Amino acid sequence: MNTPLFHLAQQLRAYRHRKHLSQQQMADTLQVKRPSYAAYEEKRAAPPYPVLFRIARLLETTLDALLGYDPAVDLAAEKCPTAPLVTAAPVHFRMRRHPEPAVPAPSSNRPFVTWP
């Protein structure tokens, strides 16, 4: 299965080898730890967006190339009426209620005074 994470891992290794860089050199330049960078290449983790942008800049490529995005394929899918539409499943968020304070606010024995 050729997911964006799988394609990213392959491309990271290929571009890094073309630049003759070690994982440690890449990690130092990207300001991440070497095990974190290694996880990107081994498909164990996806880099956060700011790191992904730095990777593309460092390797002198585009995010499309790193992630395996091909606009021609998307255009072909739009023209083909039988192509299945990929839609994201609806995400349901639960509203979090703020918990009631553990200790109620002290009540005042002073009467409410109206302003003259």
C-alpha positions in Angstrom: 0.0 0.0 0.0 1.5 3.3 -1.1 0.4 5.8 1.6 1.9 9.3 1.9 3.8 8.1 5.0 5.3 5.2 3.1 6.2 7.4 0.1 7.7 10.0 2.4 9.9 7.4 4.1 11.2 6.2 0.7 11.8 9.7 -0.6 13.6 10.9 2.6 16.1 8.1 2.3 16.6 8.6 -1.4 17.0 12.4 -1.3 19.3 12.1 1.8 21.6 9.6 -0.1 21.7 11.9 -3.1 22.9 14.7 -0.9 25.4 12.4 0.7 24.1 13.2 4.2 23.9 11.0 7.3 20.8 10.7 9.5 22.7 12.6 12.2 23.5 15.5 9.8 19.9 15.7 8.7 18.7 15.6 12.3 21.1 18.4 13.3 20.1 20.6 10.4 16.4 20.0 11.0 16.9 20.6 14.8 15.4 17.2 15.8 17.0 14.3 17.5 18.5 11.5 15.3 16.0 8.8 16.6 13.2 11.1 15.6 14.6 11.5 12.1 15.2 7.8 11.9 11.6 7.2 12.8 10.5 9.3 9.8 12.6 7.2 7.4 11.4 3.9 9.0 7.7 4.8 8.7 7.3 4.8 12.5 6.4 8.5 12.8 5.3 11.4 10.6 7.2 14.6 10.9 5.3 17.7 12.1 4.5 20.2 9.5 7.2 22.7 10.4 9.8 19.9 10.2 8.3 18.7 6.9 8.7 22.2 5.5 12.3 22.3 6.6 13.0 18.9 5.1 11.7 20.1 1.7 13.8 23.2 1.9 16.9 21.3 2.9 16.5 18.7 0.2 15.6 21.3 -2.4 12.4 19.6 -3.4 8.6 20.2 -3.0 6.2 18.7 -0.5 4.3 17.2 -3.4 7.4 15.2 -4.4 8.1 14.1 -0.8 4.6 12.9 -0.2 4.0 11.4 -3.7 1.2 13.7 -4.7 0.6 13.8 -8.5 -1.9 16.4 -9.6 -2.4 14.5 -12.9 -3.8 11.5 -11.0 -6.3 13.8 -9.2 -7.4 15.4 -12.5 -7.9 12.0 -14.0 -10.0 10.9 -11.0 -12.2 14.1 -11.5 -12.8 13.3 -15.1 -13.6 9.6 -14.5 -17.2 9.3 -13.3 -16.7 5.8 -11.9 -13.7 6.8 -9.7 -14.7 6.5 -6.1 -14.8 9.7 -4.2 -12.7 9.7 -1.1 -14.4 11.6 1.6 -13.3 11.9 5.2 -15.5 10.3 7.8 -17.4 12.9 9.8 -15.6 13.8 13.0 -17.8 14.2 16.0 -16.5 16.4 18.8 -17.8 16.2 22.3 -18.1 19.5 24.0 -16.2 19.4 27.2 -17.9 20.9 30.2 -15.8 22.8 32.6 -15.8 21.0 35.8 -17.5 22.5 38.8 -15.1 24.0 41.2 -14.2 21.7 44.0 -14.8 24.4 46.6 -17.8 26.7 46.1 -17.1 30.4 46.1 -17.7 31.9 49.6 -21.0 33.6 49.8 -21.2 37.1 51.2 -23.5 38.0 54.1 -23.6 41.6 52.9 -26.9 42.6 51.4 -26.9 43.7 47.8 -26.8 47.5 47.6 -28.3 49.3 44.6 -26.6 52.3 43.2 -28.4 55.5 43.9 
